[in-house]
């Protein structure tokens, strides 16, 4: 059975899917979760605290999915080929998560629409990932004493993708070539993010990831 906190976050996510964050009411979130409004405020402190916790949960869920994809066993092959298959799976998960979850997409790209709760300094509708500046409009920047810490941005998420990939693959990678693995994982993370920002054929991403790992595996 989900905790009150999880039920509230589920209710907040469902409400955000139906209307802009500015139109989401705390009383409605509490009612949907089956708890009192006081319980909601005790848990998150404010609407801004709820927003921050929601973004943090969704991005942590995305990273957990990356780790799961990287743990999938690959067919026996050379270091480059086996690693490539697992990173391709993590890249596919990333693209899919960004397509289906607006909070994950916004965190990965740094582009927050007016429908979403917005980190302080983000720009609505920016076409430039991570662009920062003043903002106006319906969404509200979130923070506060009851929040879960600042939500991750593109740089942190790319770094965590890379760290997860290196941690999952290094045991099967030749020790003398570990620097090449780090380079290949960093390249894979940034290639994947580029396909989130500007979607293209998945075969193109797979081909580029194959190239990155083939070069790393044969680095001499």
VMD Tcl script that draws the C-alpha trace (Angstrom):
set ca {
  {0.00 0.00 0.00}
  {1.50 3.38 -0.96}
  {2.43 5.84 1.77}
  {0.61 9.15 2.14}
  {3.61 10.85 0.52}
  {3.54 8.60 -2.53}
  {-0.24 8.94 -2.84}
  {0.10 12.72 -2.75}
  {2.83 12.72 -5.38}
  {0.74 10.40 -7.57}
  {-2.23 12.73 -7.19}
  {-0.10 15.78 -8.00}
  {1.26 14.12 -11.15}
  {-2.24 13.17 -12.28}
  {-3.45 16.72 -11.65}
  {-0.55 18.14 -13.67}
  {-1.47 15.88 -16.58}
  {-4.95 17.38 -16.59}
  {-4.18 21.08 -16.12}
  {-1.31 23.58 -15.82}
  {0.50 23.60 -12.49}
  {-0.89 27.07 -11.71}
  {-4.37 25.52 -11.79}
  {-3.53 22.61 -9.50}
  {-5.08 23.15 -6.05}
  {-3.63 21.67 -2.90}
  {-7.09 20.84 -1.56}
  {-7.81 18.79 -4.71}
  {-4.49 16.95 -4.50}
  {-5.18 16.04 -0.88}
  {-8.70 14.87 -1.69}
  {-7.50 12.73 -4.59}
  {-4.87 11.14 -2.35}
  {-7.44 10.47 0.37}
  {-5.66 12.51 3.05}
  {-6.32 15.80 4.78}
  {-4.94 19.07 3.48}
  {-3.05 19.39 6.77}
  {-1.28 16.10 6.03}
  {-0.27 17.49 2.65}
  {1.18 20.64 4.20}
  {2.89 18.65 6.95}
  {4.59 16.53 4.31}
  {5.65 19.19 1.82}
  {5.19 22.57 3.54}
  {3.81 24.38 0.50}
  {2.81 23.95 -3.12}
  {6.38 24.81 -4.06}
  {7.66 22.03 -1.80}
  {5.24 19.60 -3.41}
  {6.44 20.63 -6.87}
  {10.07 20.14 -5.98}
  {9.42 16.71 -4.48}
  {7.42 15.72 -7.57}
  {10.18 16.75 -9.98}
  {12.77 15.01 -7.82}
  {10.73 11.78 -7.74}
  {10.22 11.74 -11.50}
  {13.88 12.40 -12.28}
  {15.04 9.80 -9.75}
  {12.65 7.35 -11.41}
  {14.25 8.17 -14.75}
  {17.76 7.52 -13.38}
  {16.58 4.24 -11.84}
  {15.35 3.24 -15.29}
  {18.76 4.02 -16.77}
  {20.38 1.78 -14.16}
  {17.91 -1.04 -14.87}
  {18.56 -0.84 -18.61}
  {22.30 -1.01 -18.03}
  {21.90 -4.08 -15.85}
  {20.20 -6.09 -18.60}
  {22.53 -8.90 -19.67}
  {23.95 -8.48 -23.15}
  {24.77 -11.39 -25.49}
  {28.35 -12.66 -25.16}
  {30.55 -10.45 -27.31}
  {33.62 -8.28 -27.25}
  {33.75 -5.50 -24.67}
  {32.63 -2.84 -27.14}
  {29.68 -4.81 -28.56}
  {28.32 -5.95 -25.20}
  {28.64 -2.51 -23.66}
  {27.05 -0.93 -26.71}
  {23.91 -3.07 -26.43}
  {23.39 -2.06 -22.80}
  {24.02 1.63 -23.43}
  {21.66 1.56 -26.42}
  {19.00 0.19 -24.05}
  {19.65 3.03 -21.59}
  {19.52 5.57 -24.42}
  {16.22 4.14 -25.67}
  {14.80 4.37 -22.15}
  {15.92 8.00 -21.92}
  {14.27 8.98 -25.19}
  {11.09 7.11 -24.23}
  {10.95 8.66 -20.74}
  {11.42 12.15 -22.16}
  {8.67 11.56 -24.70}
  {6.13 10.32 -22.15}
  {7.00 12.34 -19.01}
  {7.02 16.15 -19.38}
  {8.89 16.65 -16.11}
  {11.72 14.33 -17.18}
  {11.93 16.03 -20.55}
  {12.06 19.49 -18.95}
  {14.76 18.41 -16.49}
  {16.85 16.83 -19.26}
  {16.60 19.81 -21.61}
  {16.26 22.74 -19.19}
  {13.23 23.90 -21.19}
  {10.21 24.35 -18.87}
  {6.82 25.15 -20.38}
  {4.32 27.38 -18.59}
  {2.26 24.29 -17.75}
  {4.96 22.99 -15.43}
  {6.32 23.95 -12.02}
  {9.52 25.74 -12.88}
  {12.90 25.87 -11.10}
  {14.10 29.35 -10.21}
  {16.05 30.82 -13.12}
  {14.56 28.62 -15.86}
  {13.12 30.22 -18.98}
  {9.69 29.21 -20.28}
  {9.69 27.69 -23.73}
  {13.42 28.20 -24.26}
  {14.83 26.30 -27.19}
  {18.26 26.33 -25.57}
  {18.83 23.59 -22.96}
  {19.85 24.98 -19.64}
  {19.29 28.64 -20.63}
  {18.74 30.70 -17.51}
  {17.19 34.06 -16.79}
  {14.17 35.83 -15.35}
  {10.77 34.28 -15.91}
  {7.17 35.34 -15.97}
  {3.89 33.56 -16.52}
  {1.67 30.95 -14.93}
  {4.17 28.49 -13.46}
  {5.93 29.24 -10.21}
  {9.57 28.68 -9.27}
  {9.81 26.24 -6.41}
  {11.87 25.93 -3.29}
  {11.35 26.22 0.44}
  {12.30 24.66 3.72}
  {10.15 21.54 3.24}
  {11.40 20.76 -0.27}
  {13.64 17.88 -1.28}
  {16.59 19.94 -2.47}
  {17.04 21.56 -5.86}
  {15.86 19.47 -8.81}
  {18.57 18.13 -11.12}
  {19.27 19.92 -14.39}
  {20.71 18.71 -17.70}
  {24.34 18.75 -16.55}
  {23.63 16.64 -13.46}
  {21.45 14.16 -15.33}
  {23.97 13.72 -18.15}
  {26.66 13.18 -15.52}
  {24.57 10.60 -13.69}
  {23.79 8.75 -16.92}
  {27.53 8.59 -17.60}
  {28.35 7.50 -14.04}
  {25.71 4.75 -14.14}
  {27.07 3.48 -17.46}
  {30.68 3.39 -16.28}
  {29.72 1.66 -13.02}
  {27.68 -0.97 -14.86}
  {30.23 -1.71 -17.56}
  {33.68 -1.29 -16.03}
  {33.86 -4.80 -14.50}
  {33.76 -6.34 -18.00}
  {35.99 -3.73 -19.64}
  {39.77 -4.16 -20.01}
  {41.40 -2.26 -17.16}
  {43.98 -0.67 -19.42}
  {41.18 0.80 -21.55}
  {39.01 2.25 -18.75}
  {39.70 5.86 -19.81}
  {38.24 4.94 -23.20}
  {35.13 3.58 -21.50}
  {34.64 6.85 -19.63}
  {34.96 8.82 -22.85}
  {32.53 6.52 -24.67}
  {29.95 6.78 -21.87}
  {30.21 10.56 -21.77}
  {29.75 10.68 -25.54}
  {26.77 8.33 -25.29}
  {25.10 10.49 -22.64}
  {25.45 13.65 -24.70}
  {24.38 11.96 -27.92}
  {21.28 10.68 -26.15}
  {20.44 14.14 -24.82}
  {20.80 15.56 -28.33}
  {18.13 13.10 -29.52}
  {15.83 14.22 -26.70}
  {16.25 17.87 -27.73}
  {15.97 17.21 -31.47}
  {14.31 13.80 -32.09}
  {15.48 11.80 -35.10}
  {15.40 8.19 -36.25}
  {16.37 5.81 -33.45}
  {18.59 3.93 -35.91}
  {20.76 7.03 -36.20}
  {21.33 7.13 -32.44}
  {22.08 3.41 -32.33}
  {24.60 3.78 -35.15}
  {26.39 6.68 -33.46}
  {26.52 4.82 -30.13}
  {27.95 1.78 -31.91}
  {30.65 3.97 -33.42}
  {31.55 5.51 -30.05}
  {31.94 2.13 -28.38}
  {33.69 0.49 -31.31}
  {36.30 3.23 -31.21}
  {36.67 2.86 -27.41}
  {36.97 -0.94 -27.59}
  {39.73 -0.79 -30.18}
  {41.60 2.04 -28.64}
  {45.17 1.10 -28.55}
}
mol new
graphics top color blue
foreach p $ca { graphics top sphere $p radius 0.5 }
foreach p [lrange $ca 0 end-1] q [lrange $ca 1 end] { graphics top cylinder $p $q radius 0.2 }
display resetview
